[in-house]
Amino acid sequence: MTRLSDPAHRGPFGRERAGVDVTVIVPTRNEQANVAELVRQLAAALGRRRAEILFVDDSEDDTVAEIERVAQDAPLPVRVLHRPAGERTGGLSGAVVAGLAAAAADVCVVMDGDLQHPPALVPALVDRHARGDADVVVASRYIGGGDSTGLGTTLRFGVSRAATILTKSMFPLRLHGTSDPMTGFFLVDRSRLDLSTLRPSGFKILLELLVRTDLRAAEVPMRFHERAEGESKASLRQGVTFLVHLARLRFGKMSLFAGIGALGAVANIAIVWLLTSLGLGYIWAAIVAAEVTIVANFLLAERFVFADMRGRASGFRRRFLTSFAFNNAEAAIRIPVLAFLVETWHISSVLATAITLAVAFVARFVFHSLVVYAPRRPREPGTETAGQKIIRMIDEEAMRPGEL
């Protein structure tokens, strides 16, 4: 790995850089065409703030030479850390961790080099962090004022949202209150990190930071722009890397949920066999088996999968009723879909059953993580519940003078 001079004193081109308050870390791979404009916009946005730009480069083109050229006349310090082939461990996430280690400031802003992340938003991230109640500030596409149209196609938007929902369902406590854990644009206080505990892989370094640490998170809205120059690095391979990394981060909870579901399936079959052998019709046997296993699965998941979430969730009765209603609705939808796949698309019943059960499994896990065991929202003192408000309105109306 290329070594930099002491980041607290001198830049790679001999400039004094004492007293840097903010380091903007930009991981790059073949982004030569965007360097000059990115530096120009960042310099304009940061104004008189004491900041530096640190490029962590994994390029095969002339991106490093372009960064060095632009740095000569830049109004703020610009450095580059080039990672040669063979030393680019962890992909983009590994580049960010290398940048965090080499940054001159503890307040680090991470952003892409393709201008889809608006440089003008950097001061808002820094100012939000300055309030002192957050260790990481996320630039979110999915809160009020945010915009994700820069993703381009409807398919990419759908994949992004599906990945976000799946991720939040797997880490419902860690990611509660974070609407966009998949973004690559965020601020993090390096002093709150132990970099040695991170295991970066693929694109999603923010997810790694939020899951492996106890960082306090805040958000500001971001309008995600279209790519200016170059080509997107997103690929099927990156998607597979993300799923593998996600499973590595949180395989235990989801695997337990799957194990309980498999146990319930076996129990379902056994109950149907027992009841039909005793003379009960197969439809009624299937209904009884389904209801028994739905209840049993909930109790097992309550005890072994979501035990760490019960204290912050709604009461047991509400959790049970919500889970029971969803599972019955899911079964009512899944069986007609199964019949449609077999009768209309002529898919084998075994394959159709496997497909519908796989989709149902993910849907059940997501629903339980994000809805059944969602943390309760604290109520401000003196505020009314929906039921209390309705009762009060009825009472007020009944007590009005005049005829009812």
Phi, psi and omega in degrees: 000138178298134180267138177259157173291169183309113186294346181274352187229311186228146175273174184291346181249022172086007182276144172286135183224038182292147172073037177282129181263332184224132172247124175264114183263123182236101174287133183229149171213105181058054180245031184308319186290342185258351189299308186299315181292322178297314179297319180298314182290322178294318179298319179294321182289320184282337174055238183269006178295148180275096188223162174224159173246126179242109175274132172247109196250131175242031190278159172249353180261208183262028180301318181299314179299322179293320177298316179298320179295312182295325183297332183299326184245008182290143180283359176219158182300135177232126178236163176222135174244107182265128178259111181296159175304136183098345180239018184262053182293142175082002180061216180299320179298319177297324177296320179296317179297321176297322177294320177299322180291329185263356185295146178281337183243156175282330177277108186242129174254126180253131179207159178283163181262013185258007177071010172285332172271118186290118178302332182296344182274348183303314179301326178295322176296315181295316181294322178295320178294325183297343178291342170089003183249013181216141176261339176223137179239120187262132171273106191257137174276349194241020171246170182306127183095347178275165184205132182246019184297338179296346176296337176095256188283158175300324180297314181296321178297316180297318178297317180299314181292320180296318179296321179295315180297315180298316181296315180295328179290331180279338178228061188295333179274311181300323186257009178297129180089358176250111186278339186223067182288355182264357183291154176256010184241110183197164172250141177220141176274106184299332181295344180267004184247148165249098187298336182291342181273350184278146178233072187295145178201128176076213189267333199262070182290327179298318178302316178302315182295316183290326184279322186270357183228176177250042182291139172278129187248145171224168183223151168230147182288145179230138171263109185281117186274165173285152180298137181280301181224164176080187184242149178295144178269356180294139182205170176300321180298319178295324177297318178295319178301319179297314181296320178295317180295319178299316179296322179294322180290321187219057181277328187301307185298314183290324180293323175297317179299318179294320179297318178295320178298319178295319177298320178296323179296317178297316179298321179301312180297318181296320180294317178299316179298317182295312184292319180291327177292338177271001175103000179283142178300149187293330179293312178295324177297319179294321179295313180299315181298318181297315183292320179297315182288328176298315179294314181297318179298320178298313183296321179292317178295322177301320184277320191250338185257311188251022182301325182286352184251350187296323185298330182260355182270180177291175184295164183302315183300315181293320178299315182296312183297321179295315179296316182298315180296317182295315183295324176290321177295319178299316180295321180294331179274319187296319184294314174298324176296319177302314180297321180297316180298321182284312188280324185263315181268354176059037173277144180300148184297326179294312179295318179297320177297317179298317180297311183293325178291322178296315178296318180296322179300311180298317181298318180294317180296314179300314183297316181293320181292317188265341184242301185299317184251023178296138178301139178293143175277124180295137181267133178297143178304134177090350180277158184257150168283168179299318180296317179297322180294317180296316180298318180296318181294320177297317180297317180296318180294320181295331184268001178294147175292152180108184183279151174269000000 
